[in-house]
Amino acid sequence: MTAPYRQRFRVRYSDLDTNGHVANTSYLKYSLDTRVGFLFANGLTADMMRDSGYGPIVFREDITYLKELFVPDEIEVRYWVRSLHEDGIRFRMCTQIFRSDEELAASIEIYGGWISLSRRRLEKPPKEVWDLMLALLIEDKKP
C-alpha cells in the first residue's frame, strides 16, 4: 500500500452553498468519504468494525481553505496518517483536497482516537486496524 491513499470525486450541485461554491460541510464529507473508502478498500467494512467492538472517533477537525471549488470540478482527496500515539489510541490524520489543475484547495487536520464500543472508552484498536494505520503513516511530511 502506498501512502497517501487517494480518492477522486466530482463536485455536485448539492455540494454548493448559496454563494455558488463548495460548502464547508462538503469539504468534511469528502474527507470522511475518503477515510471510510480507505478502510473499505482494505477490507474493514462497517460490519467488521462493529463486530470487532471498536470504532474511530474524531475529537477535532481543522480546515484551511485555499482555493474555491465549483461544479463540475473534479477533485482528488489525499489521505494519510500524520502521527500515531505510541499506545495506539490517539492519531492525527490529514486529508488534502486538490483541484484537477493540482492546486491545493483545502487541507484538513483530523485529531481522533479509537473507542471500545462496549466500554465507551478510548482503547487500542485491533491489530489489523493498527497495521493499516501504520501503513498509511507519513510523519509530518506533505505528499
C-alpha positions, -999 to +999 in steps of 0.1 A: +000+000+000+013+034-009+006+064+012-012+087+007-045+070-001-062+088-030-099+091-040-115+111-067-148+130-067-168+153-090-183+184-073-221+181-074-247+208-073-258+195-039-223+203-026-227+241-031-237+268-007-257+299-015-225+317-029-222+290-056-191+274-043-185+242-023-200+245+012-177+240+042-196+208+052-189+193+018-152+195+024-157+175+056-178+150+037-151+145+010-126+139+038-149+114+056-158+095+024-121+092+016-112+079+051-140+054+050-131+045+014-096+036+026-110+013+054-134-004+030-107-008+002-086-026+028-114-050+040-125-031+071-162-027+064-187-011+088-199-045+098-164-058+106-156-027+126-189-031+146-182-068+151-147-060+163-162-038+190-140-008+181-146+024+161-128+056+152-139+089+168-130+124+159-121+150+185-114+179+162-111+188+125-093+219+115-099+231+079-077+255+060-094+268+028-071+278+000-089+277-034-126+276-043-142+246-059-171+247-083-195+224-102-184+203-121-148+204-109-130+170-105-111+168-073-087+143-057-086+138-019-053+125-005-054+110+030-026+098+053-018+094+089+004+121+102+011+107+137+001+078+160+004+079+197+026+051+209-002+034+228-022+032+195-052+050+209-049+085+195-040+096+160-036+127+138-046+124+101-046+147+072-067+150+041-058+174+013-082+183-015-067+191-048-083+206-079-077+189-113-050+215-120-031+202-089-039+234-069-044+226-032-080+237-024-082+227+012-062+209+040-080+192+069-062+180+101-081+153+120-075+146+156-091+114+169-088+081+186-102+046+189-131+037+212-143+005+226-179+004+216-189-017+246-169+000+273-173+035+258-137+045+264-106+050+245-086+018+238-061+005+213-077-009+182-074-044+169-041-054+153-054-053+117-066-017+122-033-007+138-014-023+109-034-003+084-028+029+103+010+022+103+009+015+065-006+050+060+018+068+083+038+097+068+050+115+098+049+153+094+055+152+056+034+165+029+030+142-001 
